[in-house]
Amino acid sequence: MLVLNLSCTHGHGFEGWFGSGDDYESQQQRKLLSCPICGSEQITRLPSAPRLNVSHLRGGARPPEPEEAPAAKPATATAVAAPAAPMNEQLQAQWLKAVAHVIKNTEDVGDQFAEEARRIHYGEAELRGIRGSATADDTAALLDEGIEVAQLPLPVARKGPVQ
């Protein structure tokens, strides 16, 4: 199994598991890879650390001791900025939590969103949270009528429970 670090054009990082490097290339060429956060199909492979074989540590056999290296100049400290990845991961986790909350607490009305929002607004349907899709024109018309709507892009992969 080959575990690769992947990223989409929006900077969302995630892992992909493949049978081989050829499997990754094949799926990439056939556009089968997509970001689990935003659904983008523009995926790039990030540098990954190779898997280290440490089986010799389990068997009791010790690897040969390295020969003593000649003395070198003392290293000088260099300041390096820490990567912003932890914050990015925190934001992704919060966004996924918000998405899960919306999905759990709303009814998916699909393409009928504008019609159902109007029915609820005018008291013709039960008051409840709904989600679905609407065109830009429908969204503008709803706002003109005083019906509050918010756009929340839901990843295609979010049809089921959050892992």
N, C-alpha and C positions, 0 to 999 in steps of 0.2 A: 504494500500500500504506500502510495506517495502522497504526503501531506504538503500542500503548497500554500504560501501566504499570497493572497490575492487582494486587489484593490480595484474600485471602480473610478471613473473620472471625477466623482464627487468626493473622493478621499475616504470612502467607507472601506475599512479593512476587514477581511474575513478569511477563513480557511476553506480550502477545497481539497477533497480526498479523491484520488484517482488511482487506477490500477497501475498506471505507468505514465511516463512523460508523453508518450505517444497518445494515450487516452486524453490527456489534458489538451494537447495540440488539436486532436480531432474534434473534441467538444467545442474548443475555442473557434475553430474554422466553421463549424456548423451552427454557431451562435446559440449553443445550448447553455452557456454560462450566463448568469445574471446576478446582480447584487441582491442579497437578501434584504437589504435595507431599503433601497430606492428602486430596484428593478432594472437599473441600467445594464445594458448588454455590452458595454465597452469596458472589458475587464483586462487588467494587466497583472502579470506575475511579479511579485516582489521578491527580493533576495531572501533566501531561507537558509538557515543553518542546517548542515547535513546531520543526519542521525549518527550518533557516536556509538560504536560497538564497544560496550563495556562488559561483555559476557565474561572476560577474563577475571573480572573482579568477583564473580560469584563462585568460581571453581576453586578458589584458594591459591591458584597459581598467581604469582606476582609478575608484572611486566618488568623487564630489565631496567635497572636504575640508569638514568641518563648520566653520561659522563659530565664531569664538572666543566662548565663553560669558563673561558678566561674572563677575568674581571673586566667589566665594561664601565663606561662613564656613568655616573648617577643620572637617572632620568629626571628631566625637568617637568614640572607640573604644567599642564595646559588646561585652561578653562574651556569647557565644552557645554553648550546649551543643551539642556535635557529636551528630548523630543516631546511634542505636544500630543502624542498618541493617547496617554491615559485620559486626558480631557475629552478627546474625540470619542473614546470608548464610553466614557461616562455619558456624554451627550447622546450617543447611539442607544445606550441602555435606557435612558430616560425617555427618548422618543419611542422606542419599542414598547415601553411600559404605557405610555400615553395611547399608542395605537391599540394595544391590547384592551385598555379601558374603554376606548371608543367602540371597538368591535363587540365587547361583552355587553355594553349598555345601550346599544342602538340596534335598530332593525334595518337590514339592508333592503332598500326598495329599488335598487338598480337604476335603470333609465327613467323610472317614474318619479325620480326625486323631486323635480320642480312641481309636478302636479300634486304629489302627496304633501309637500311643504305648504303649498297654498291651502289644501284641504284642512290641514292642521291649524294653520294660521286663522282661517275664517271659521273655525269651529265645526267643520263638516266631518272631521275625523278625530279619533281619540288623540289626546295630547301625549306624545311620546318622542323619544329621540330617534331620529332616522339618519341614515347615510345612504349615499348612492352617487350617481354621476349626473352631471348637468353640463350643458354647453355654456360657453362664455355668455352668450346672449340670454339664456335662461337665468343664469346667475345674476346678471345685471338687472333683469326684469324683477327678480325676487327682491333684490335690494331696493329697487325703485318703489316696490309695493310695501316696503317697511319690514320685510321678512329677513331676519338675520340668518346668514349662512356663513360658513367658514370652510375653506378648502384645506383638506388634510390628505396629502398623497399617501395612499396605503400601498405597501409593496405587494406585488402579485403573490408572493410566497406566503402572505399572511392570511390565507384562507383558513388555516387551522390554528391550533394552540401555539403559544410562544414556547420555544424549547427551553 
